[in-house]
Amino acid sequence: MKRKLFPLLFLIFPVILFSQVGINTQTPHSSSVLDIQSDTKGLVVPRLTTAAVTSLSSTASEGLIVFDKEKKTFVGWDGSKWQNLGYEEINTVPSATNVMISGNYTIGSVLTGNYTFSDAESNPDNATTFVWRKADDVMGTNAADIPSATNQALTLMVSEQNTYVQFCATPGSSVGASPGLQKCSSWGGLVGANQAPTASAVSITGTAIQGQTLTGNYTYNDVEGNAEGTSTFRWTRSDDASGTNETTIAGATGSNYVLVAADANKYIKFYVTPIATSGTITGAETGSSYTGPVALPSLISGDVFNEGFESGLANGYFTVATTSANANTGVVTGNSAAGWSPSNSPKFASGTRGYQFGGTSGASGANVVFLSPVINATQYTNNMTFSMRVAAFGTSSGQGLDSGTNDNILVEVSSDGGSTYTTTLQQGGNSNANWAFSATGNATTTYGNNFSQNSASGNNLATGPSTMSITGIPNSISQLRFRITVKHNQTAAQDEYWVIDDIKLVAP
């Protein structure tokens, strides 16, 4: 029998190789190319990882079958994608839920369509499609697709004004079953015209004290997102926090404002008119609350300046504006020389120094001019007093200062920083007069008035005008300035001197 079996196998195998194949059967089914039969064993196909299955996609032949050992499923290539074989019930189409619209329903605004994508197999959301529609009312009457509106974002155009808008999403994925059912939002609107910008949180920061700076603050808003242009501002003052007698402050058009004397005891308000660069340009003017009442600053009292020449004129408060070329001037110390009149008297009112002025031979009309800096008097207490000390010397008994317009000391006061001088106080000599700083006389006037006098005549005048003063200087002057001119009429040999000291401005 064995010798007969081998020839028989050789006769059978060519038939098996070139026709139907049967394993465990000699009669394969007529519809099959390969018929495998077993009651105890199965067929094992290639087992690949998910990554290997994906990599195989570019070369797979239609009808190729493998087992994804990570997903635990058979998959077959249908020519364009892998299909789950025998488990179709677990691959469902994706769904879209929570479909809604966010944004403002005004022309120029951007609406955003929102939705939640779900897929039972966690397939990616990469093939979802969108459409926007408009209709006449919230019921969708005369609904129509908005041309080219196929993105999640929609910029509302004039063609959408006075309509209602709807957003629809059809969920889709390039993997698994797709697409899902289209879902749409409710109708939103009514779409209105472009809205004007607004200003909110309008407020004032800063201290309400004269001389301080207030700052206006606000928040610019535009529902369509139009950028801010050049918004405009104004400031007002009122009698009370209710706005009684409210008036616009001339020239106050910035976001900062410096409080002036006219604001004292008033209430201040800041207004802003928001301006956009596009869309509806001008918004409504909006104001802050009133701030106030505006208080006066804490005023300073005491010496505003005290020029005693103790550090020399170069380091002092006053400066020498002009000096006549034929004048004999300078800071001096010590007492008058022997034989002078008044004899041996100090050439200073206090400290150790004063300032001496004399002429030279033929120096008629010689002078020296002292100039103060510009003073902001508004920071000092009211009714200030200017004063200076004066002494006159002759180089010998019987000599001294003479009368006349060119032999005097002139004090002038300016309220505009030195452009013009109004209040004046003038003290002249008289017939070879001289006196020491210890003399008790006084030449005085009040601010706004002019005063001029000559001294009595004679040597060593006990009541000579050793003090010159101007009282009642107001603190309302922001550009206060003083000018002192010392003149000399010397025509022969030098025989007379003015000496000044302790030039003061005192706030009470």
Order of alpha helices (4+ residues) and beta strands (2+ residues): alpha-beta-beta-beta-alpha-beta-beta-beta-beta-beta-beta-beta-beta-beta-beta-beta-beta-beta-beta-beta-beta-beta-beta-beta-beta-beta-beta-beta-beta-beta-beta-beta-beta-beta-beta
